[in-house]
Amino acid sequence: MALDKDWKLAKLPINQDLETKKVLKSLPAAHASLAELKGIASTIPNQSILINTLGLQEAKDSSAVENIITTHDDLYKSELNLDAFASLNAKEVQNYISALKKGFMLTSKSGLITTNTILKIQEELEQNKAGFRKLPGTSLKNAANGEIIYTPPQDIEEINDLMTNLEFFINDKSICEYDPIVKMAIIHYQFESIHPFYDGNGRTGRIINILYLILEKLQHLPILYLSSYIIKNKADYYRLLQEVRENNNWEEWILFMINGVEHTSKETIDLIIQIRELMKNYKRALRDNYKFYSQDLLNNLFKHPYTKIEFIVNDLGVTRITAANYLNKLAEDGLLKKEKLGTGNYYVNTKLFGLLSKR
């Protein structure tokens, strides 16, 4: 069903009570899972490990929602920046992790998610400065039959006006006192409905989700990502967005997003516990058997599922020869797997790779 041609996207806040009994009943479990995730994440000594490994996973999943498909192998190879490897899709996924880190840095610095922050995220994603849509003609179509499902605002003044309104809604707590997870669901709906960019709206919107949870202090790090949940429930995700537009069916949409937060928090907790156990095993093996053991070396092997000599040189402050000796010795003993690409070598933490790629 298409929307009435006179339908207009309303500004926020929505003039109805969206915190229904069902919504309120579903929130405690989601908050408990978020709190547990926040606690578990703080037990990993070097937080860049989680930002990098889980961020790469999210970059892959979020891009896959938009049918930008890459393998874990291509993704980690592209992080190595070796001349012999080039994958356009993996490069796009790398742009996503850069955009995510930029958004986290800007939000942490300012304590706000501004329109300018959102523009910077999308600029990093798309590697251009196109900004908000200035020309009419954008519509969202059914991939199967080409039917127009939704036509977002077309006029640049209306887009600017709606984005300014969204910025106030995100940052000014006095506008709306809803639970932050409910607000996140409203913000996500509104941003995707404004659809302010020519490209990258979905990925930008999913980055805003986690930044908002950080802004509300429900997480410290950008590690809770809903993209894998959206992939598994893609038809419902798009159907429920459209249900809000067509039938004002907010309850089902908000419940879907709350369930996503709870489900994804639990999945991420399990993954972090497995990463932590694997790190303990590697720490024991390195400390007991190698004079060159250091916490920095361990952190490197878990921050980069595929590492290389330059990464060790940078992280440990050693020479290339020393770094190569470390990595080659670990590969000889089976803690890493040495691979060749072009004229360069890289080293795979196969057990970590296994954990991340089975998710």
N, C-alpha and C positions, 0 to 999 in steps of 0.2 A: 504494500500500500504506500502511495506517495503522499507527501504532506500537502495540505491545502496551500495554494499559491500565495495566499495572503498571510500565511504563518510567519511570525517573526520571532527570532530568538530573544527571550526576555533577559533583562539584566538581573544580576544577583543583588540581594538575596531573593530566593523564591518565596512567594507570598502564600505559603501553606506550611503546616507542621510536617517536616519530613522524618522526624524521629518517632516513628510509630512504635507500638508495643513490640512488634517482631524485630524491628531494628534495634531497639534498646536491649532486648533479650539476647541478641547475637553479639553485642559489643564486648562483654566481659571476657569471653574466651579469646577473642582477637587481641585484646589488650594484654591478657596473660601471656599469650604466645610472643607478642612483641617484646614484652618485658624480659621474658626468658632469653630471647634472641639477643637483646641488648647486653644481658649479663654474660652469655656464652661468648659473644664476640670480644668482650673485654679480656677474656682469658688467653687470647692469641697475643703473644708478646709484641710482635711488630704488626701494626694495623694495616700497613701498606700491602701485606700479604693478602688480606681479605679484600681490600679495595681492588687489588689487581686481579686476583684469581676469580672472585665472584663477579667483578665488573666485566671481565672478559666473557664470562658465561652469560651475563645479562645482555651484553652487547650482541652476542651471537643470537640469543633468543628474541630480543626486541627487533633485531633486523629481520629475523625469520618471520615475524608477524607480517612484515611488509614484503614477504617473498624474496628477501635478500638472503640467499642460503649460502652458508659456508661450513666447512668441516672444522672440527676442533684442530686437526692437524694443520690446515691452511691458516687458521686463526693464530695459532701459536708461532707458526713459521713467519707470518707477516710481522709479528712483534719483534722478530730478530733483525728486521731490516737488512736482510742479505740480498745482494744484487741479483743473485740467481733466481730469486723467487718473486713472482708478481701475480697477485690475484685481485681483481677489481672488487669482488665481493668482500674479500678479507680486508681490503683497504677501507671499504665503507664501514665495516664493523669496527676497525681500529679508530675511525673518525668518531664512532659512537662513544668509545671509552674515553677519548679526549674530551668530547662534549660533556660527558658525565662528570669527569674530574674538574672541568672548568666550572660547571654549574655548582658543584660542591664547594669549590674554592670561593666563588663569588658569594654564595649564600652564607657560608661560614663567616666570611669577612664582614658582610653587611647586616646579617641577621634578618634579611628580607629576600623574597623572591619577586623581583621587579620585572617590568616589561623589558627593560634593558638586559637583565639576566637571561630572560627567555630568548631574546633576539641573539644574544651571544652564544647560547647553547645551540640554536638552530644553525647559526653561521658556522660553528665548528663542525656540526654534523654534515652539512651540505657543502662546506668549503666554498661558500660564496656570500655575498652581502646583499642578496636579493631583498631581504626584509619582508614586511607584510605584503600580501597580495595587493596589487594596485589595479590590475585589469580584471574585468568580469569574465565569467566563463567556467569557473571551477565548479564541478559537481561531483558527488560521490555515487558511483555506479555499482550495481550488482555484477560481480566478476563473471557469473555464469551466463547472464543473458543481456548485459549491457544496459539494463533499465536504470534510470536515474532514481536513486533512493532518497537522496537528500541534497539540497542546494544550500550551502552555507552563505552567510552574508557576503554580498558582492562588492559593496561600496567601501572604499578605503577609509572614509570618515566613520562609517558604522563599525568597521573592524577596529579602528583605533579607539573608538568610544567604548566598545565592548571589552577590549583588552585593558583599558584604563580601569573600568569597573571591576574586572577580574583581579587586577593588581590590588585594588583596595580591599576586595573580599578576602584575598589570600592573607594580607598583612595586617588588616585592622580588626582586632578581635572584638571590638565593640559592635561591629556590623551584625555579627551572628555568633551565638554561643553554643553552636552544635559541637558534638564530640569531634575531635580532629579527624578520625577515620571517616566519619560521615561527610565532613567538610572536604576531605580528599576526594571522595567519590563525586561530590558536586563540582569541585574544581575540574576534575578530569572530564566529566560530561561537558562542562561549559567550554573548556579549551578545545576539545575535539569538535564541538559544534560550531565554535567560531571558525575553526580550521584556518588560522590566520596566514599560513604559509603556502607557497606553491608545493613544496615538498618537505617531508620530515615532521609532519604534524603528530603522527602516532608516536614516533620515537621521542620527540620533544615532550609530549604529554606524559609518557611513561617515566621520563627523567624527573619531571615536575612532581610526580607522585612521591618518589623517595625523598626528594629535597623538602617537600612539605612535611613529611614525617620527622625529618631531622630538625626542621624549623620548630616543630612542636615538641621537640626533645623526646620523641618516642623512640628514636634511634640516634646513635652518635655518628655512625658511618653509613655511607651509601652502599648497603649490602642487601636490603630487602627489595627484591625485584619481582613484579607481578607478571612479567612477560611470559614465563613458562606456563603459568596458570592461564593466561589469555590464549596462548597457543592451544592448550588442551581444551579450552572452552570457547574457541574463536567464534563459532556460530552464535552462541549465547551472548557473547560480548557485543557483537554488532547488533544483534536483535534487540537486546535490552537498551542499548543507547537509543535505538530508533523508537522503542516503546515509550521512552520518556518524551521524545519529540512529538510522537503521534497521539499518545494516550495519557501523557502526564504520569506514567507509571514509574514513579520514583522509588517506591518501596523495593521492588524486585531488583532494580539496578543497584541500589545501595546495599542490599543484602548480598548481592553477587560480589561486590567489591570488598565487603567486610569478610566474607568467606575466603576471598582471595588472599587477604592479609593474613588470616589465621593459617590457612593451608600452606602458604608460601613461607611463613615464619617457621612452621614446624619442619618443612623440608630443609630450610637453610640451617636450622639448628642441627639437624642430623648430619648435614654435610660438614659443618664447622667442627663438630665433635670428631668426625672421621679424619678431617685434616689435622686436628690437634693430636690425635693418637698417632697418626703417621709421622708427624713432626717429632713426637717423643721418641719413636722408634729410630728415626734417622739421627736424632741428637745422640742417642745412646751409642749407635753404631759409629758415628763420626768421632765422638769424644773418646770412646774406648780404643779406637784403632788408628787414629790419624793425629799426628802431632800438629798438623795445620788446622785442626778443628777450631772454629770460632762461631759465635752466634750470628755474625754477619754472613758467614758462608751458608749456614743453615737457612737463614732468612732468604738469601738469594735463591736457593734451590726450591723454595716454596713460593716465592713471589713470581718466579718465571718458570712455568711448567717446562718450557724449552729455554735453556740458558746458553750463553756463549762466553768466550774468553773476555770480550769487552765488558760484559755485565759484571764479571768477577773483578776485573781491573778497577772498574768504577766503584763498586760496592765495598771492596776490601782494601783498595789503595795499594795493590801489589803490581808487579811487572807482568807483562804479557806471558813471559816464559814461566813465571811462578803460577799464574792463573791456569795456563795450559797444563802444567804438571798436576795441579790439584784435580782438574776436571778429568784428565786422562787416567789418573790413578783411581778415581771414583768409578769411572766407566769400566776399567779393567776388573774391578772388584764387584761389579754388578749393581752398584747403587744408582748409577746413571747409565743411559744407553747412548753411545756416540753415533752420530749420523753425519753424513756428508751432504752438502748442498752446494753445487758449483765448486768453487775453490775453497769454500769455508766449511767449518765443522760446527755442529751444535750438539747439545747434550740434553737428553730427555729424562725428566723425573717420571719414569713410566708408571709408578704407583700413584702419584698425584694425578697424572694424565688420566689414569683409569677411573679415579674417583670423580673427576670433573666431567668426563665424557659419558659416564653412565647415567648422569642426572637427567 
